[in-house]
Each structure stands twice: as C-alpha cells, then as structure tokens.
Amino acid sequence: MSNQSADNTQAPLLCRLIYKSNTCWDDLSNEMLVDLAKQSAENNQAMDVSGLLVLSGETFLQVLEGPSDAVNALYVKIIADPRHSSPRLLSFEPITSRQFSEWSMHVVDLYDLPIHHRGLLAAKYPMKEDYIEISDDSALNLSLLLDAKAICLSEAERDPLN
Ligand SMILES: Cc1cc2nc3c(=O)[nH]c(=O)nc-3n(C[C@H](O)[C@H](O)[C@H](O)COP(=O)(O)O)c2cc1C
C-alpha cells in the first residue's frame, strides 16, 4: 500500500521571505508609512500573510511569512513598487511555524523607537552614523526583525493606546 495520503487538502507549504531595499521617497513622512502599513495589512490578511517592515535610515527590511505561493506573488508585486529600489532577496525558506504571526503587516521606523531601545539595538548591530546598517546577513537580519518585534510588543503593552 502506498504511503501517500488520499487526502489532498494538506496545508499549503509555509515559507519566510526576507528582503531589503532602498527607499525612494524624498521626504518619507510618518503618514506615508501609516498608509503603507494599513494597505499592506489589509491585503496580507486576505492572503494569510504575516510580517514586519522595518525602516532604518534609507533602507527597508521586510519579512513576509505565509503560504509560499502567496508570499512569492506578493514579493513580485512589492519589488515592482516605485516607492523603493534595488530590492535584494536575503532569504526564502520553508518554515514549520510563523515568528511574526502577531501582524498581517506592521511597520516600524527604528529611528522612532525610544532612546533606550535604540541604544540596545545599537550595541548589538552594526551602525552607520545614527542608523543600524542593514547587512546582507540573513541570520543577523532575522535577529534584528525579532528584536524589533519584541520592542514593538513591549511598547504596545506599556502604552496600549499607541
Ligand atoms: C517597502 C514596501 C513594502 C510593501 N509591503 C507590502 C505588503 O506587505 N503587502 C502589500 O499588499 N503591499 C505592500 N506594499 C505595497 C505594494 O507594493 C503595492 O503597492 C500594493 O500591494 C498594491 O495594492 P493594491 O493591489 O491593493 O493596489 C509595499 C510597498 C513597499 C514600498
């Protein structure tokens, strides 16, 4: 007898994609980021995609998690967006569980974090002038994204209205 299951309704393969890019906004305002977060969260929820978008100086770092087809299609759409340039795929791998399931998309500018959190990140990650330098090291970037997530969650707990 074959080991293959007769059930064709298996859960889709989950994957995690991380990329970085350069911002193309001349004067990137908080409102623009809020609008991008809102639009992205709505779209991603419909596709069962979760993730986090970090801004550090003039660099975006984004993680997308979800069914691999959806993540792939979304990445193709995102990299065609004229609001950023020079996208660089850092990792795309299968996962067994999500690490950013808290948000369909959340956006955080690392420069806007409270000073003590910025200090902790500055001690742990390479800096370029006042900003954390987003390297091409995918493990380091996943660590930064997880630290940014932990900070956002702790801030939300401290100040639930914000
Ligand atoms: C840095 C960056 C990250 C983005 N992330 C997402 C995302 O996670 N989800 C999404 O739907 N759109 C994202 N977008 C916007 C898409 O490129 C695109 O404008 C949007 O999906 C179009 O949405 P629509 O099909 O509803 O018009 C991002 C854009 C930029 C510049």
The ligand as an SDF file (V2000), in Angstrom:
LIG
                    3D

 31 33  0  0  0  0  0  0  0  0999 V2000
    8.6730   48.6740    1.1970 C   0  0  0  0  0  0  0  0  0  0  0  0
    7.3060   48.2720    0.7600 C   0  0  0  0  0  0  0  0  0  0  0  0
    6.6700   47.1980    1.3690 C   0  0  0  0  0  0  0  0  0  0  0  0
    5.3810   46.7960    0.9750 C   0  0  0  0  0  0  0  0  0  0  0  0
    4.7790   45.7470    1.5960 N   0  0  0  0  0  0  0  0  0  0  0  0
    3.5480   45.3580    1.1880 C   0  0  0  0  0  0  0  0  0  0  0  0
    2.9070   44.2470    1.8040 C   0  0  0  0  0  0  0  0  0  0  0  0
    3.3980   43.6370    2.7460 O   0  0  0  0  0  0  0  0  0  0  0  0
    1.6790   43.9160    1.3320 N   0  0  0  0  0  0  0  0  0  0  0  0
    1.0480   44.5780    0.3170 C   0  0  0  0  0  0  0  0  0  0  0  0
   -0.0640   44.2180   -0.0670 O   0  0  0  0  0  0  0  0  0  0  0  0
    1.6570   45.6300   -0.2690 N   0  0  0  0  0  0  0  0  0  0  0  0
    2.8730   46.0370    0.1380 C   0  0  0  0  0  0  0  0  0  0  0  0
    3.4630   47.1130   -0.4670 N   0  0  0  0  0  0  0  0  0  0  0  0
    2.7090   47.8460   -1.4780 C   0  0  0  0  0  0  0  0  0  0  0  0
    2.7240   47.1150   -2.8070 C   0  0  0  0  0  0  0  0  0  0  0  0
    3.9400   47.3540   -3.4600 O   0  0  0  0  0  0  0  0  0  0  0  0
    1.5720   47.5890   -3.6830 C   0  0  0  0  0  0  0  0  0  0  0  0
    1.5830   48.9960   -3.8020 O   0  0  0  0  0  0  0  0  0  0  0  0
    0.2460   47.2030   -3.0970 C   0  0  0  0  0  0  0  0  0  0  0  0
    0.2450   45.8570   -2.7100 O   0  0  0  0  0  0  0  0  0  0  0  0
   -0.8470   47.4120   -4.1640 C   0  0  0  0  0  0  0  0  0  0  0  0
   -2.0220   47.1380   -3.5290 O   0  0  0  0  0  0  0  0  0  0  0  0
   -3.3820   47.0300   -4.3540 P   0  0  0  0  0  0  0  0  0  0  0  0
   -3.2050   45.8100   -5.2270 O   0  0  0  0  0  0  0  0  0  0  0  0
   -4.4050   46.8920   -3.3020 O   0  0  0  0  0  0  0  0  0  0  0  0
   -3.4780   48.2970   -5.1390 O   0  0  0  0  0  0  0  0  0  0  0  0
    4.7420   47.5100   -0.0810 C   0  0  0  0  0  0  0  0  0  0  0  0
    5.4000   48.5790   -0.6910 C   0  0  0  0  0  0  0  0  0  0  0  0
    6.6490   48.9750   -0.2750 C   0  0  0  0  0  0  0  0  0  0  0  0
    7.3230   50.1270   -0.9490 C   0  0  0  0  0  0  0  0  0  0  0  0
  1  2  1  0
  2  3  1  0
  2 30  2  0
  3  4  2  0
  4  5  1  0
  4 28  1  0
  5  6  2  0
  6  7  1  0
  6 13  1  0
  7  8  2  0
  7  9  1  0
  9 10  1  0
 10 11  2  0
 10 12  1  0
 12 13  2  0
 13 14  1  0
 14 15  1  0
 14 28  1  0
 15 16  1  0
 16 17  1  0
 16 18  1  0
 18 19  1  0
 18 20  1  0
 20 21  1  0
 20 22  1  0
 22 23  1  0
 23 24  1  0
 24 25  2  0
 24 26  1  0
 24 27  1  0
 28 29  2  0
 29 30  1  0
 30 31  1  0
M  END
$$$$
